[in-house]
């Protein structure tokens, strides 16, 4: 797998290579990478993220409320997914179930758009000048690199979403934040840049989630097309895309879910932790291993159809846009 910053073989073998030559090599690698960038992938990923988020945001809200349920008295007590949704509906109506939807739409749209944008460029760069398919490991590394680049740009949006979702009062005058922009400004003024990047470290670990998902998705598609005796990039029908997306998402969630609990607790405004290790230690001590899986059921109920919607929209929009481009 080619690293984006790797010097060329010529500069590695030359004993007279210097810093300027290395800089030229890095610049050349970046230019080749950006030659594979397609705005169509950005638009298609953004479309899929926005559609799935608008449909399934209430389940995301429920997942986060369960993920931070650490016993604090101020938190509402819920007996299950439907009890949580019914309680919020009775207190605040549909508006309550869509608290935090603005940063969620922005975050999901930007994240999926940028993820597909970076992932396809990195994957095309890795396949440059070779006839063989990428291996599972190379898909994993490409997706991890794309996830890290995406998180650097979107983490502040996810912090604001978490804060807005965890406003429990039905009275708007008692809420700390009135909306996404208000939350961004207040977090920046009160906590600075570090406040906007709370949960970044577990989020960075969480890129393994996307990497595992994309690796599984690519391998499933390739093996299925091989079974059909079709080219590995042959177009599938919507049901086939849904099946591949669902299987890859369930695999990724089951493998990496605890990081989402750790991240949500770090971003929560109602509790204070000293860092990732402190969250892990206190969660383990107070709630045991099951504490790291709180909210996983509503998360699976939400993310599996969300992933299916996103991938089906992405595959069809990107095929249409790239077809138009050609």
C-alpha positions in Angstrom: 0.0 0.0 0.0 1.5 3.4 -1.0 1.7 5.9 1.8 0.6 9.4 0.8 3.7 10.9 2.2 6.2 8.2 1.0 9.2 9.4 -1.0 9.8 7.9 -4.4 12.0 4.9 -4.9 14.5 7.0 -6.8 14.8 9.5 -3.9 15.2 6.6 -1.4 18.0 5.0 -3.4 19.9 8.2 -4.1 22.6 8.9 -1.6 22.6 12.5 -2.6 18.9 13.1 -1.8 18.2 16.3 0.1 15.3 17.9 1.9 14.2 20.0 -1.2 14.1 16.7 -3.2 12.1 15.0 -0.6 9.7 17.9 -0.5 9.3 17.7 -4.3 8.6 13.9 -3.9 5.9 14.6 -1.3 4.4 17.3 -3.5 4.3 14.9 -6.5 2.6 12.2 -4.4 -0.1 14.7 -3.3 -0.6 15.9 -6.9 -1.1 12.3 -8.0 -3.5 11.8 -5.1 -5.6 14.9 -5.9 -5.7 13.9 -9.6 -8.0 11.1 -8.4 -10.4 13.4 -6.6 -14.0 13.4 -7.8 -16.5 15.9 -6.7 -19.2 13.5 -7.7 -18.2 11.2 -4.9 -18.5 14.1 -2.4 -22.0 15.0 -3.7 -23.2 11.4 -3.7 -21.9 10.7 -0.2 -23.4 13.9 1.1 -26.8 13.0 -0.4 -26.8 9.6 1.2 -25.8 11.0 4.6 -28.5 13.7 4.6 -31.3 11.4 3.6 -30.5 8.7 6.1 -30.1 11.2 8.9 -33.4 13.0 8.3 -35.2 9.7 8.4 -33.6 8.2 11.4 -32.4 11.0 13.7 -34.8 10.2 16.6 -33.1 6.8 17.1 -29.7 8.5 17.2 -31.0 10.8 19.9 -32.2 7.7 21.9 -28.8 6.0 21.4 -26.9 8.9 22.8 -29.2 9.3 25.8 -28.7 5.6 26.7 -24.9 5.8 26.1 -24.5 8.5 28.7 -26.9 7.0 31.3 -24.4 6.8 34.1 -26.7 7.2 37.1 -26.7 11.0 37.5 -29.9 12.2 39.1 -30.5 14.9 36.5 -30.9 12.4 33.7 -34.4 11.1 32.8 -34.9 7.4 33.4 -36.0 5.3 30.5 -37.1 1.7 30.5 -36.4 1.0 26.8 -36.2 2.5 23.3 -40.0 3.0 22.9 -40.4 4.3 26.4 -37.7 6.9 25.8 -39.2 8.0 22.5 -42.7 8.1 23.9 -41.5 10.2 26.9 -39.7 12.7 24.7 -42.8 12.9 22.4 -45.1 13.5 25.4 -42.9 16.3 26.8 -41.7 18.1 23.7 -43.5 16.6 20.7 -41.8 15.9 17.4 -39.4 18.9 18.0 -38.0 17.1 21.0 -37.2 13.9 19.0 -35.4 16.1 16.5 -33.1 18.0 19.0 -29.7 18.2 17.5 -30.8 17.3 14.0 -29.2 20.4 12.4 -25.6 19.5 13.4 -26.4 15.8 12.8 -27.5 16.6 9.2 -24.4 18.8 8.7 -22.2 16.2 10.3 -23.6 13.2 8.6 -23.7 14.9 5.2 -20.2 16.3 5.6 -18.8 13.0 7.1 -20.2 10.7 4.4 -19.5 13.1 1.6 -15.8 13.7 2.7 -15.4 10.0 3.6 -16.4 8.8 0.1 -14.5 11.7 -1.4 -11.2 10.9 0.4 -11.7 7.1 0.3 -12.2 6.8 -3.4 -9.3 9.2 -4.1 -6.9 7.2 -1.8 -8.1 3.9 -3.3 -7.6 5.1 -6.8 -4.1 6.4 -5.9 -3.2 3.0 -4.3 -4.4 1.2 -7.5 -2.3 3.5 -9.8 -0.2 1.6 -12.3 -1.2 -1.9 -11.2 -3.5 -4.5 -12.6 -4.3 -6.4 -9.4 -7.2 -5.7 -7.1 -6.6 -4.1 -3.7 -6.4 -6.5 -0.8 -8.6 -6.5 2.3 -5.7 -4.8 4.3 -5.3 -2.1 1.6 -9.1 -1.4 1.7 -8.8 -1.2 5.5 -5.9 1.3 5.4 -7.5 3.4 2.7 -10.7 3.7 4.8 -8.8 4.4 8.0 -6.9 7.3 6.3 -10.1 8.7 4.9 -11.8 8.5 8.3 -8.9 10.3 10.1 -9.0 13.1 7.5 -12.7 13.4 7.8 -12.8 13.5 11.6 -10.2 16.4 11.7 -12.8 18.5 9.8 -16.0 17.3 11.4 -15.3 16.7 15.1 -16.7 20.1 16.2 -20.0 19.4 14.5 -20.3 16.1 16.5 -19.6 17.8 19.8 -22.4 20.3 19.2 -24.8 17.5 18.2 -24.1 15.6 21.4 -24.6 18.7 23.5 -27.9 19.6 21.9 -29.2 16.0 22.1 -28.4 16.0 25.9 -30.6 19.0 26.7 -33.3 17.4 28.9 -35.5 20.3 29.7 -38.7 20.8 27.7 -38.6 24.5 28.5 -36.6 26.3 25.8 -35.6 29.1 28.2 -33.8 26.6 30.5 -31.7 25.1 27.7 -28.1 26.0 27.5 -27.9 26.1 23.7 -30.6 27.4 21.3 -29.1 25.8 18.2 -26.1 24.6 16.4 -24.4 28.0 15.8 -25.1 29.1 19.4 -23.6 25.8 20.7 -20.5 26.2 18.5 -19.9 29.8 19.7 -20.5 29.1 23.4 -18.3 26.0 23.4 -15.5 27.9 21.7 -15.9 30.9 24.1 -16.1 28.8 27.2 -13.8 25.9 26.4 -11.7 27.0 23.4 -10.5 24.8 20.6 -10.0 21.8 23.0 -13.8 22.0 23.8 -14.6 21.6 20.1 -12.3 18.6 19.8 -13.6 16.7 22.9 -13.8 13.0 22.1 -11.4 13.3 19.2 -9.1 10.6 20.5 -11.8 7.9 20.8 -13.2 9.3 17.5 -9.9 8.7 15.9 -10.0 5.2 17.2 -13.5 5.0 15.8 -12.1 5.4 12.3 -11.4 1.7 12.7 -15.2 1.3 12.7 -15.5 2.9 9.2 -12.4 1.1 8.1 -13.7 -2.3 9.1 -17.1 -1.5 7.5 -15.6 -0.4 4.2 -13.3 -3.4 4.1 -16.2 -5.8 4.7 -18.4 -4.0 2.2 -15.7 -4.0 -0.6 -14.8 -7.7 0.1 -18.5 -8.7 0.1 -19.1 -6.9 -3.2 -16.0 -8.4 -4.8 -16.7 -12.0 -3.6 -20.3 -11.7 -4.7 -19.4 -10.5 -8.2 -16.7 -13.2 -8.4 -19.5 -15.7 -7.6 -21.6 -14.2 -10.3 -18.6 -14.3 -12.7 -18.9 -10.5 -13.1 -16.2 -7.8 -13.0 -15.4 -6.8 -9.3 -16.9 -3.3 -9.8 -20.1 -4.5 -11.6 -23.2 -2.6 -10.5 -25.6 -4.4 -8.2 -29.3 -3.9 -7.7 -30.6 -2.0 -4.6 -31.5 -5.1 -2.6 -27.9 -6.5 -3.1 -26.4 -3.1 -2.0 -28.7 -3.1 1.1 -27.6 -6.7 2.0 -23.9 -5.9 1.6 -24.2 -2.6 3.6 -26.2 -4.2 6.4 -23.8 -7.1 6.9 -20.8 -4.8 6.9 -22.4 -2.4 9.3 -23.5 -5.1 11.8 -19.9 -6.5 11.7 -18.3 -3.0 12.3 -20.8 -2.0 15.1 -20.3 -5.3 17.0 -16.6 -4.9 16.8 -16.1 -1.2 17.8 -19.2 0.0 19.7 -17.5 0.8 23.1 -15.6 3.8 21.6 -18.9 5.5 20.9 -19.9 5.3 24.6 -16.5 6.7 25.6 -16.8 9.5 23.0 -20.3 10.5 24.0 -19.4 10.6 27.7 -16.4 12.8 27.0 -18.6 15.2 25.0 -21.4 15.3 27.6 -21.8 18.6 29.4 -23.3 17.1 32.5 -20.3 15.1 33.7 -16.6 15.8 33.8 -13.9 13.2 33.0 -10.1 13.5 33.0 -9.7 11.8 29.6 -10.3 8.5 27.9 -8.6 6.4 30.6 -10.7 8.1 33.3 -13.9 7.3 31.3 -12.9 3.7 30.9 -11.9 3.2 34.5 -15.1 4.9 36.0 -17.4 3.1 33.5 -15.9 -0.3 34.3 -15.9 0.3 38.0 -19.5 1.6 38.2 -21.2 -0.3 35.4 -19.0 -3.2 34.4 -18.4 -4.4 30.9 -22.0 -3.9 29.9 -21.6 -0.2 30.5 -19.5 0.0 27.3 -22.4 -1.4 25.3 -25.2 0.9 26.5 -27.3 2.2 23.6 -26.0 -0.5 21.2 -29.5 -1.9 20.4 -31.0 1.5 19.4 -27.8 2.2 17.6 -28.0 -1.0 15.6 -31.7 -0.3 14.9 -30.7 3.1 13.6 -27.4 2.7 11.9 -28.2 -0.5 9.9 -31.1 1.0 7.9 -29.2 4.4 7.9 -26.2 2.6 6.4 -28.3 0.8 3.8 -30.1 4.1 2.8 -26.7 5.9 2.6 -25.0 3.3 0.5 -27.9 2.8 -1.9 -28.3 6.5 -2.4 -24.5 6.9 -2.8 -24.1 4.1 -5.3 -27.0 5.3 -7.5 -26.2 9.0 -7.3 -22.5 8.5 -7.9 -23.2 6.2 -10.9 -25.5 8.8 -12.3 -23.1 11.7 -11.7 -20.1 9.9 -13.0 -22.1 8.7 -16.0 -23.1 12.3 -16.7 -19.4 13.4 -16.3 -18.2 10.8 -18.8 
